[in-house]
Amino acid sequence: MSARMDPRERILLAWSRLDEASYYDLLSIDRGADRAALQRAFHRFALAYHPDRHVELDDAMRDKARAVFQRGVEAYTVLRNERYASHYAERFAKGALRLTPEDMARLAHPPSIPPPARKPNSIFPFVDAMRTSDGAEVAERVERLLAEGRTQQAYQQLGLLELIEPDNAEVVRRMDAVGRALKRKG
């Protein structure tokens, strides 16, 4: 999609094709792209579709942008994780365009492989509440952003963390607390 396209048209086009787009299509990357290319693609995607970049649009249009953005976060979460990406490549070869929530849960907590042991993190106890290494990585980023006073960015990372750790009550509690802090700042 053209970078010069009107934001409203770009959002409508992406939203209308959402159910037919693979993770690769959504982020406009080739299969097998390296991590740096994936990060650049997601950055471009976020600049185009993050709902906070479209505050001038009506609520319905922002909801469409949010739906596209959430699917892009899902795509990025899957493709940046080797285990998820490998499973997705197998499913994609059989015609699946996205992983199911059941796939995500099974991959996050494979029954035959115990989660990696992590040392307790006395600096950021919130990180210790994460069940996956990806979750711990994002949780640590959240804590660092909060320590730097970058509350909005921390809240966005918590949205990503919610996808990585969907059943983690600590993520929900932290997201609520940070959301309240943003409203007070607002």
C-alpha positions in Angstrom: 0.0 0.0 0.0 1.2 3.4 -0.9 2.7 5.6 1.8 1.0 8.5 0.0 -2.4 7.0 0.3 -4.9 8.9 2.4 -4.8 7.4 6.0 -8.6 6.8 5.9 -8.3 4.9 2.6 -5.3 3.0 3.8 -7.1 1.9 7.0 -10.2 0.9 5.1 -8.3 -1.1 2.6 -6.3 -2.9 5.2 -9.3 -3.6 7.3 -11.3 -4.9 4.4 -8.5 -7.4 3.5 -7.7 -8.3 7.1 -9.3 -11.8 7.0 -7.5 -12.6 3.7 -4.0 -11.4 4.8 -1.2 -13.6 6.0 1.1 -12.3 8.6 3.7 -11.8 5.8 1.2 -9.8 3.7 0.1 -7.7 6.7 3.6 -6.6 7.5 4.7 -6.5 3.9 7.7 -8.7 4.3 9.0 -11.8 2.6 8.9 -15.2 4.2 12.2 -15.8 5.9 13.0 -12.1 6.4 15.7 -11.6 9.1 14.9 -10.0 12.5 16.1 -6.5 11.4 13.9 -6.5 8.4 10.9 -7.7 10.5 11.5 -4.9 13.0 11.7 -2.3 10.2 8.5 -3.7 8.7 6.6 -3.6 12.0 7.8 -0.1 12.7 6.5 1.1 9.3 3.3 -0.8 10.0 2.8 0.8 13.4 3.4 4.3 12.0 0.6 3.7 9.5 -2.0 1.9 11.6 -1.5 2.7 15.3 -4.8 4.2 16.5 -3.1 6.9 18.5 -1.7 8.3 15.2 -5.2 8.8 14.0 -6.9 10.8 16.7 -8.5 13.1 14.2 -10.5 10.3 12.7 -14.0 9.3 14.0 -14.4 6.4 16.5 -15.5 3.9 13.9 -12.4 4.6 11.8 -10.2 4.4 14.8 -11.8 1.0 15.7 -10.8 -0.2 12.2 -7.3 1.0 12.7 -7.2 -0.6 16.1 -8.3 -4.0 14.6 -5.6 -3.8 11.9 -3.0 -2.7 14.4 -3.9 -5.6 16.8 -3.6 -8.1 13.9 -0.2 -6.6 13.0 1.0 -7.0 16.7 -0.1 -10.6 16.5 1.8 -11.1 13.3 4.9 -9.4 14.7 4.7 -11.5 17.9 4.5 -14.7 15.9 7.1 -13.9 13.4 9.7 -12.7 15.8 9.6 -15.9 17.9 11.4 -18.7 16.3 9.2 -21.5 17.6 6.0 -19.6 16.7 7.3 -18.6 13.3 8.3 -22.2 12.5 4.9 -23.4 13.5 3.2 -20.6 11.5 5.3 -21.5 8.4 4.0 -25.1 8.6 0.4 -23.9 9.1 0.8 -21.3 6.3 2.0 -24.0 3.9 -1.3 -25.8 4.6 -3.3 -22.6 3.9 -3.7 -21.1 7.4 -3.3 -17.3 7.4 -2.9 -17.0 11.2 -2.4 -19.0 14.3 -5.3 -19.8 16.6 -5.4 -18.8 20.2 -5.0 -22.5 21.0 -1.8 -22.6 18.9 -0.5 -19.6 20.7 -1.2 -21.1 24.2 0.2 -24.5 23.2 3.4 -22.9 21.8 3.8 -20.6 24.9 3.6 -23.5 27.3 4.5 -26.7 25.4 3.7 -29.7 27.7 6.9 -31.6 27.1 9.3 -28.6 27.6 9.2 -26.9 31.0 9.4 -23.1 30.8 13.0 -21.9 31.2 14.1 -21.2 34.7 14.7 -17.5 35.4 16.4 -15.9 38.3 14.1 -13.7 40.4 14.4 -10.1 39.2 14.6 -8.1 42.4 14.7 -4.8 40.5 11.5 -5.4 38.6 9.3 -8.0 40.3 6.6 -7.6 37.6 9.0 -9.4 35.2 9.0 -12.5 37.5 5.3 -12.8 37.0 5.7 -13.6 33.3 5.4 -17.2 32.1 7.4 -16.9 28.9 10.8 -15.5 28.1 9.2 -13.2 25.4 6.8 -12.0 28.1 9.7 -11.3 30.5 11.5 -9.4 27.8 8.5 -7.1 27.1 7.7 -6.8 30.8 11.2 -5.6 31.5 10.8 -3.0 28.7 7.6 -1.9 30.3 9.3 -1.4 33.6 12.2 0.5 32.1 9.8 2.8 30.1 7.8 3.5 33.3 11.1 4.3 35.2 11.9 6.8 32.4 8.5 8.4 32.7 7.4 7.2 29.3 4.0 6.1 30.4 2.3 6.1 26.9 5.0 3.9 25.4 4.8 1.5 28.4 1.0 1.3 27.9 1.5 0.3 24.3 4.0 -2.3 25.3 1.5 -3.7 27.8 -0.9 -4.2 24.8 1.8 -6.4 23.2 2.3 -8.2 26.5 -1.4 -8.9 26.7 -1.1 -10.9 23.4 2.1 -12.7 24.6 0.7 -13.6 28.0 -3.1 -13.6 27.4 -4.1 -15.3 30.7 -1.7 -13.5 33.0 -3.6 -11.5 35.7 -0.5 -9.5 36.6 -0.5 -8.1 33.0 -4.1 -7.0 33.4 -3.5 -5.4 36.8 -0.4 -3.5 35.5 -2.3 -2.4 32.3 -5.2 -1.0 34.5 -2.8 0.8 36.8 -0.8 2.4 33.9 -4.1 3.3 32.1 -5.3 5.1 35.2 -2.0 6.9 35.4 -2.4 8.0 31.8 -5.9 9.4 32.5 -4.6 11.4 35.4 -1.9 12.8 33.2 -4.3 13.5 30.4 
